Amino acid sequence: MRVNLDKKLRKKRRFSANIKGTSERPRISVFRSNKYIYAQAIDDKKRITIVSSSSLKLPREKKVEQARKVGLDLAKKLIERNIREVIFNRNIYPYKGRVKALADGLREGGIKV
């Protein structure tokens, strides 16, 4: 168990080392649990979360569809704050399935990823 956790942390640090978000172009960080998906826009210079969205309050449906709706909701919140471009940080998750659906939802909502 400990070895697996260390591998995940090393992988996360390796992916996130070169990704820095700003207030004009925040970093979108994705967390995926077995039931839900969470995404937040982070300004790394100020070390704050600008906006966030999750599938907690969405109606139960396919997880990929929930992820797309989270992306659309996050895009709507970002556009309200006049943010049109983001940097996508998928953390340790492969870019497929729910993570890809979230990114597609952001693009569909008018955000350049």
N, C-alpha and C positions, 0 to 999 in steps of 0.2 A: 504494500500500500504506500509506504513512504517513498519508495523508488519511483513509483508511478507519479506521485505528486511532484517530486523534484523534476521529473522529465517535463511535466506540464508547465511548471513555473519557468524552467529554462526556455522552453519553446515560446511561451508568452513573452518573456523578456526579449528574446531574439526578434520576434515579430514587432514588438512595440518600441524597440530601441530607436528606430529611425522615423517613427510616426509622431509628429507633434502638431497639435491643433492650435489655432488662434481664434480670436473673436470673429474675424472675417471668414475664416475657413476652419470650423471646428472639427474635431475628431469624433467620429461616430463609433462608440464602443458597444459591442454586442455581447450579451450574456444569454446563454441558452440552457434552460433546465429541461427536465423530462416533460414537464407539462406546459411551461410558459416560455416566452422569449421577451427580453428586455433590451432596450437600446437607449443610449443617452448621447447627447452632443456635449463635448467637453472642450473648454478653453484651457489648454495646458499652461499657457503663460500666466493666467490669473488663478489657475488651479480650481476652477469652478465648473459645475454642470449648468449648461445654458438651458436646455430642455431635455425631457425624457419621455418615454412612452413604453408601455408594456401590454401584454395580452391578458393581464389579470382580469380586467373588467369587460373583455370582449365575450360575446356569446360563444359557447362551445361549438367548434366546427373543426375542419381539418387544420392541423398545425401549420402547414405551409400557407394556407389562406389567412390564418391569424397573423403570421409573420408579415405577409404582404400588407395587411391592414395596419399593423404597427408601423411599417415603413411609410404608408400614406399619412397616418396621423402625425408622425414625426416630421414629415415633409411639410405638412400644413402648419405646424408650430414653428418650424424654421423660417418659412416664408413670411409668417406674421412678424418675425424679428428681422426681416430683410436679409436673410442668409440664403444664398443660392448655390454655394459650393461647399462640399465637405470632403474630408478624408475618411475613408472607410477602414476601420480596424476590426477585423474579424476575430481577434484574439487567437485562441488555439483551435478554432473550429474550421473545418474545411469549407471552402466556398462552394457549397451545394445545398440543396434542400431549403431549410428554413432561413439560413443565412443569406443565400442567394435571393430568396423571395423577399426578404426584408430590403435588400439593396435594390431590387427591381421595383418595390413599392416606393422607395425614395425617388428613384428616377421617374416613375410614373407620376409622382406628385410634383415634379418640376425641379428637383434638386440634381445638380451635376455632381456625380460621384467619381 
